[in-house]
Amino acid sequence: WFERFVIIVTSLHRDYIPSSWSMFHPTFVDIGIFLGTIGIFFTLFLLFSRFFPVLALNELKSILKSSGDNYKKQH
């Protein structure tokens, strides 16, 4: 059992393709794509929050109680 385990683990430890033996070092293109993705996300997030703002439910309830149809019927 241990012999088979050693064969499998050592073969999975280092791949047979020489290009996978080294560490990955990002280029300027990789960093640019990453930063561009983050920039697009935050731009879309800020646009969404600009046109669809987040409102607290307790504020909405108090506004509806003081200005809704039920308020007009009571007074």
C-alpha positions as CSV (number, residue, x, y, z in Angstrom):
1,W,0.0,0.0,0.0
2,F,2.8,2.5,0.9
3,E,4.7,1.8,-2.3
4,R,1.6,2.7,-4.4
5,F,1.0,5.8,-2.2
6,V,4.6,7.0,-2.8
7,I,4.3,6.5,-6.5
8,I,1.1,8.5,-6.8
9,V,2.2,11.3,-4.4
10,T,5.6,11.8,-6.1
11,S,4.1,11.9,-9.5
12,L,1.5,14.5,-8.5
13,H,4.1,16.6,-6.7
14,R,5.9,17.6,-9.9
15,D,4.3,17.6,-13.2
16,Y,5.9,16.2,-16.3
17,I,5.6,19.4,-18.3
18,P,8.7,21.6,-17.7
19,S,6.7,24.8,-18.0
20,S,4.9,23.9,-14.8
21,W,8.0,23.6,-12.7
22,S,8.5,27.3,-12.1
23,M,6.5,29.9,-10.2
24,F,4.0,32.2,-12.0
25,H,5.1,35.8,-12.2
26,P,2.3,38.1,-13.5
27,T,3.1,40.5,-16.3
28,F,1.8,44.1,-16.7
29,V,-1.0,42.7,-18.9
30,D,-2.1,40.3,-16.2
31,I,-2.0,43.1,-13.5
32,G,-3.8,45.4,-15.9
33,I,-6.6,42.9,-16.5
34,F,-7.0,42.3,-12.8
35,L,-7.1,46.0,-11.9
36,G,-9.5,46.7,-14.9
37,T,-11.8,44.0,-13.6
38,I,-11.8,45.5,-10.1
39,G,-12.4,49.0,-11.6
40,I,-15.3,47.8,-13.8
41,F,-16.9,46.1,-10.8
42,F,-16.7,49.1,-8.5
43,T,-17.9,51.4,-11.3
44,L,-21.0,49.3,-11.9
45,F,-21.5,48.9,-8.1
46,L,-21.4,52.7,-7.6
47,L,-23.7,53.3,-10.6
48,F,-26.1,50.8,-9.2
49,S,-26.0,52.4,-5.8
50,R,-26.5,55.9,-7.4
51,F,-29.6,54.9,-9.3
52,F,-31.0,52.4,-6.9
53,P,-30.1,53.6,-3.4
54,V,-30.3,51.5,-0.4
55,L,-33.1,52.6,2.0
56,A,-33.6,51.4,5.5
57,L,-37.0,49.7,6.1
58,N,-37.8,51.6,9.3
59,E,-37.4,54.9,7.4
60,L,-39.7,53.6,4.6
61,K,-42.3,52.5,7.2
62,S,-42.3,55.8,8.9
63,I,-42.6,57.7,5.6
64,L,-45.5,55.5,4.5
65,K,-47.3,55.9,7.8
66,S,-47.1,59.7,7.6
67,S,-47.9,60.2,3.9
68,G,-49.7,57.1,2.6
69,D,-53.4,56.7,1.7
70,N,-54.2,55.4,5.2
71,Y,-52.8,58.7,6.6
72,K,-55.1,60.7,4.3
73,K,-58.1,58.7,5.2
74,Q,-57.5,59.1,9.0
75,H,-57.3,63.0,8.8
